[in-house]
Amino acid sequence: MSNDAPIPATPWPRALLFDLDGTLVDSVPDIADAINTVLVAEGFAALKVDDVRKMIGNGIQKLVERAFDASGKPLAGDELTAMTERMMEVYGKGLTVATTPMPGALSAAAWLHRRGHRLAVVTNKPEALSREIVDHFALDEMFTVVVGGDTCATRKPDPEMLFHACRELGVAPEDAILVGDSPADVNAALAGGFPSIAVRGGYTNIPVEELGADCVIDSLDDLAEALAHLPASVPSA
């Protein structure tokens, strides 16, 4: 990201709210390894990494539900809760073994931080696991707020997590935008009236151009140019 990339000469956007998986980091190798460990222990075949990629975006419980459903054993109730807890236990021991930053993520975060923008991670992954990943990649000084899937009463696509992040950052919602890669991200932004930028190469079953974001970029290397042309929008709540 170029340090002299153009950006509007206004305080907006004071804050940027980033999804984690598929936006800031490519975590699918470690997620796939964890869910496959659980599946194999239960007597099922391991899933392909590309298939697991399509299951990510609505939290670990939904991932477990989708993985077992794809293996021919739908889960619900106590069974789903137990397997979700097992998945979190396994995954928690290998959060950053093969996880890597997404293209442009580290330079974009550093550039935004230098310019004084306030940054938050807003992810459906549990907060403690998310903080460990953020810390591992030395993003904690730039991303001063981490909102996880268990931080609020609801998760994306409900917009409450975005409003909570704004409160924690000390900015008005109309001064923030969302950067994500999935339907859950963009739908949360749409529900709250936040402008959004969708990044290619993430975890979505829907073509990124059809998510409904205000702007689509190839990678976070293109974020500065996108911000320069994205008009401010006032959230609805």
Secondary structure, DSSP 8 states (H G I E B T S, - for coil): --TT----SSS--SEEEE-SBTTTEE-HHHHHHHHHHHHHHTT-----HHHHHTT-SS-HHHHHHHHHHHTT----HHHHHHHHHHHHHHHHT-TTSS-EE-TTHHHHHHHHHHTT-EEEEE-SS-HHHHHHHHHHTT-TTTEEEEE-TTTSSS-TTSTHHHHHHHHHHT--GGGEEEEESSHHHHHHHHHHT--EEEETTSS-SS-GGGS--SEEESSGGGHHHHHHH--------
